[in-house]
Amino acid sequence: MSRKTFSLFTGGKDSTASFLKASREGLNPDLLVTIVPDNSESYMFHTVNLWITSIHSLLYGKRHIFYRVRGLKEMEVDELRPLIKYLYEGGYEVATVGGLLSNYQRRRFESIFDEFGIEMYSPFWGVPQDEILYKYHEMGLRYMLTSVSAMGLGRNMLGWIARDLDDIEYLIEIASRHGFNPTGEGGEYESLVLYVEGMERSIAPKKHRIVWDGVSGYMEIMDVEFRDPRWIYEEGSRWEVSRRLEEGGR
């Protein structure tokens, strides 16, 4: 009998990969939990396009809840306590987390989970950073960059989709050239999973706007639709996809 499991879920590649791996290993998370920080500069939590996680929950057939926090540094874990207590009292024993490298995040999540005897499942923790993106690709994840804040990641990378091995190698190459983490673990970028291979439908942005300050920015998605996933592979090169999305979202 599997233990009752929930997933801390942002809709990005890392939390999605942890959720999928747990599902494939028999833990079968039945609840997606999305933390929504008021602080857009949160050290702990994803901040961009979190509303789309409710669409992911429909795609994956899972229950879903949002939980709002102020997102102030060193107070974020305390704000999670009522949520974790509620889940513990509901019988949850395991939490999946998408962290890869940040000791800051890991220590704080572990402290609150340990307090209630909940096991933290973080299957990609400590995996060499140059291997993780290949592992995600093998798992079938196809994702879009929705926020960028590192040299080498310009405005034209907002809406860029990692859909094949050439794209993965391209992202690793520019990360190496400009000295940032290819997984985005240091906040260099945020991602949105559009499709997992084997599923019948994908998520496609329908309306958006680009917010850019000259060196960093994000893609705020206002509307999405379910589409046949072939659009991800058929609509031109990585640069054409980015441009089409930008032009179509204005």
C-alpha positions as CSV (number, residue, x, y, z in Angstrom):
1,M,0.0,0.0,0.0
2,S,1.5,3.3,-1.0
3,R,1.9,6.1,1.5
4,K,-0.3,9.2,1.1
5,T,1.7,11.7,-0.9
6,F,1.3,15.3,-1.9
7,S,3.5,17.4,-4.3
8,L,4.7,20.9,-3.8
9,F,4.0,22.0,-7.4
10,T,4.8,25.1,-9.4
11,G,4.2,23.9,-12.9
12,G,7.9,24.2,-13.7
13,K,10.2,21.5,-14.8
14,D,11.7,20.6,-11.5
15,S,8.5,20.1,-9.4
16,T,6.9,18.4,-12.3
17,A,9.8,15.9,-12.7
18,S,9.6,15.1,-9.0
19,F,5.8,14.6,-9.2
20,L,6.1,12.4,-12.2
21,K,9.0,10.3,-10.8
22,A,7.1,9.7,-7.6
23,S,4.0,8.7,-9.6
24,R,6.0,6.2,-11.7
25,E,7.7,4.7,-8.6
26,G,4.3,4.0,-7.0
27,L,4.0,6.9,-4.5
28,N,1.1,8.3,-6.6
29,P,0.7,11.8,-5.3
30,D,-3.0,12.7,-5.2
31,L,-2.7,16.4,-4.4
32,L,-0.8,19.2,-6.0
33,V,0.0,22.1,-3.6
34,T,1.0,25.5,-5.0
35,I,2.6,28.1,-2.7
36,V,1.8,31.6,-3.9
37,P,4.2,34.3,-2.4
38,D,3.1,37.9,-2.3
39,N,6.8,38.8,-2.6
40,S,7.9,38.6,-6.2
41,E,11.5,38.3,-5.0
42,S,10.8,35.2,-2.8
43,Y,14.0,33.2,-2.0
44,M,12.0,30.0,-1.6
45,F,9.2,29.9,-4.1
46,H,8.4,30.1,-7.8
47,T,6.5,33.3,-8.7
48,V,5.6,33.4,-12.4
49,N,2.3,32.2,-13.9
50,L,1.3,30.1,-10.9
51,W,-2.4,30.2,-11.8
52,I,-1.6,27.7,-14.6
53,T,-1.0,25.0,-12.0
54,S,-4.8,24.7,-11.8
55,I,-4.7,23.8,-15.5
56,H,-2.0,21.3,-14.9
57,S,-4.1,19.6,-12.2
58,L,-6.8,19.1,-14.8
59,L,-4.3,17.6,-17.3
60,Y,-2.9,15.2,-14.7
61,G,-6.2,14.4,-13.0
62,K,-5.1,15.5,-9.5
63,R,-6.7,17.6,-6.8
64,H,-5.1,21.0,-6.3
65,I,-4.9,23.7,-3.7
66,F,-3.2,27.2,-3.6
67,Y,-1.7,28.4,-0.3
68,R,-0.7,32.1,0.0
69,V,2.3,33.3,1.9
70,R,3.9,36.7,2.3
71,G,7.2,35.3,1.1
72,L,9.5,37.3,3.4
73,K,13.1,35.9,3.8
74,E,13.5,33.7,6.9
75,M,9.8,33.8,7.6
76,E,8.7,31.6,4.7
77,V,8.9,28.3,6.5
78,D,7.0,29.5,9.5
79,E,4.2,30.6,7.2
80,L,4.0,27.0,5.9
81,R,3.4,25.5,9.3
82,P,-0.4,25.7,9.3
83,L,-0.5,24.1,5.8
84,I,1.9,21.2,6.7
85,K,0.0,20.6,9.9
86,Y,-3.3,20.5,8.0
87,L,-1.8,18.0,5.5
88,Y,-0.3,15.9,8.3
89,E,-3.6,15.7,10.0
90,G,-5.1,14.6,6.7
91,G,-2.9,11.6,6.7
92,Y,-0.1,12.7,4.4
93,E,3.2,11.0,5.0
94,V,5.4,12.1,2.0
95,A,6.0,15.4,0.2
96,T,7.6,15.6,-3.2
97,V,9.8,18.7,-3.8
98,G,11.6,19.8,-6.9
99,G,14.8,21.2,-5.4
100,L,18.1,20.3,-7.0
101,L,21.0,22.1,-5.4
102,S,20.0,24.9,-3.0
103,N,20.9,24.1,0.6
104,Y,18.9,27.2,1.7
105,Q,15.7,25.6,0.3
106,R,16.4,22.0,1.3
107,R,17.2,22.8,5.0
108,R,14.1,24.9,5.4
109,F,11.8,22.3,3.8
110,E,13.4,19.5,5.8
111,S,12.9,21.4,9.1
112,I,9.2,21.9,8.6
113,F,8.6,18.3,7.3
114,D,10.6,16.8,10.1
115,E,8.5,18.6,12.6
116,F,5.5,16.6,11.5
117,G,7.3,13.4,10.6
118,I,6.7,13.9,6.8
119,E,9.3,12.4,4.5
120,M,10.7,14.7,1.8
121,Y,11.0,13.1,-1.6
122,S,13.5,15.0,-3.7
123,P,14.8,12.5,-6.3
124,F,17.0,14.8,-8.3
125,W,18.8,16.3,-5.3
126,G,22.6,16.2,-5.9
127,V,22.4,14.8,-9.4
128,P,25.2,16.5,-11.5
129,Q,23.8,19.6,-13.1
130,D,24.9,18.8,-16.6
131,E,22.9,15.5,-16.4
132,I,19.5,16.7,-15.1
133,L,18.2,18.4,-18.2
134,Y,18.9,15.2,-20.2
135,K,17.0,13.1,-17.5
136,Y,14.1,15.5,-17.8
137,H,14.0,15.1,-21.5
138,E,14.1,11.3,-21.2
139,M,11.1,11.5,-18.9
140,G,9.2,13.3,-21.6
141,L,9.1,16.9,-20.2
142,R,8.7,19.7,-22.7
143,Y,8.9,23.2,-21.2
144,M,9.0,26.9,-22.0
145,L,11.2,29.6,-20.4
146,T,8.9,32.1,-18.8
147,S,11.4,34.2,-16.8
148,V,15.1,35.0,-17.5
149,S,17.6,36.9,-15.4
150,A,21.1,35.9,-16.5
151,M,23.6,37.1,-19.0
152,G,23.1,35.0,-22.1
153,L,19.4,34.8,-21.6
154,G,17.9,37.7,-23.5
155,R,14.4,38.9,-24.2
156,N,14.2,36.5,-27.2
157,M,14.5,33.5,-24.8
158,L,11.1,34.3,-23.3
159,G,8.8,31.7,-24.9
160,W,11.7,29.5,-26.0
161,I,10.8,25.8,-25.8
162,A,13.1,22.9,-24.8
163,R,11.6,20.2,-27.0
164,D,14.5,18.1,-28.3
165,L,18.1,17.2,-27.5
166,D,19.5,20.0,-29.7
167,D,17.6,22.5,-27.5
168,I,18.9,20.9,-24.3
169,E,22.5,21.1,-25.6
170,Y,21.9,24.7,-26.7
171,L,20.8,25.7,-23.2
172,I,23.8,23.9,-21.6
173,E,26.1,25.6,-24.1
174,I,25.0,29.1,-23.4
175,A,25.0,28.4,-19.6
176,S,28.6,27.3,-19.9
177,R,29.6,30.2,-22.0
178,H,28.0,32.8,-19.7
179,G,28.6,31.1,-16.4
180,F,25.1,30.3,-15.1
181,N,23.5,27.1,-13.9
182,P,22.0,25.3,-16.8
183,T,19.1,24.1,-14.7
184,G,18.2,27.6,-13.5
185,E,18.5,26.5,-9.9
186,G,20.1,29.8,-9.0
187,G,17.1,31.8,-10.3
188,E,18.6,32.3,-13.7
189,Y,15.3,31.3,-15.3
190,E,11.9,29.9,-14.5
191,S,10.0,27.4,-16.7
192,L,6.5,26.2,-17.5
193,V,5.9,22.6,-18.5
194,L,3.7,22.5,-21.6
195,Y,3.6,18.8,-22.3
196,V,4.7,15.4,-21.0
197,E,5.2,12.8,-23.8
198,G,2.5,10.2,-23.8
199,M,-0.3,12.5,-22.9
200,E,-3.0,13.4,-25.5
201,R,-3.0,17.2,-24.8
202,S,-0.6,20.0,-24.2
203,I,-0.9,23.4,-22.7
204,A,-0.5,26.3,-25.2
205,P,-0.3,30.0,-24.3
206,K,-3.1,31.9,-26.0
207,K,-2.6,35.4,-24.7
208,H,0.4,37.0,-22.9
209,R,2.6,40.1,-22.4
210,I,6.3,40.5,-22.0
211,V,7.7,42.5,-19.1
212,W,11.3,43.5,-19.7
213,D,13.5,45.9,-17.8
214,G,16.5,45.9,-20.2
215,V,18.4,43.0,-18.6
216,S,15.8,40.6,-17.2
217,G,12.1,40.0,-17.5
218,Y,9.2,37.5,-17.6
219,M,6.4,36.4,-19.8
220,E,3.0,36.9,-18.0
221,I,0.5,34.4,-19.5
222,M,-3.1,35.6,-19.3
223,D,-4.8,32.7,-21.1
224,V,-4.0,29.2,-22.3
225,E,-5.7,26.4,-24.2
226,F,-5.4,22.7,-24.6
227,R,-3.9,21.7,-27.9
228,D,-2.6,18.7,-29.8
229,P,1.0,18.5,-28.7
230,R,2.3,18.5,-32.3
231,W,2.3,22.3,-32.3
232,I,5.4,22.2,-30.0
233,Y,7.4,20.4,-32.7
234,E,5.9,21.8,-35.9
235,E,5.9,25.6,-35.5
236,G,9.4,26.4,-36.8
237,S,12.7,26.9,-35.0
238,R,13.2,27.9,-31.4
239,W,13.5,31.6,-32.5
240,E,10.3,31.5,-34.6
241,V,8.3,30.0,-31.7
242,S,9.5,32.8,-29.4
243,R,8.6,35.5,-32.0
244,R,5.3,34.0,-32.9
245,L,4.2,33.9,-29.3
246,E,5.3,37.4,-28.7
247,E,3.6,38.8,-31.8
248,G,0.4,36.8,-31.1
249,G,0.2,37.8,-27.5
250,R,0.2,41.6,-28.0
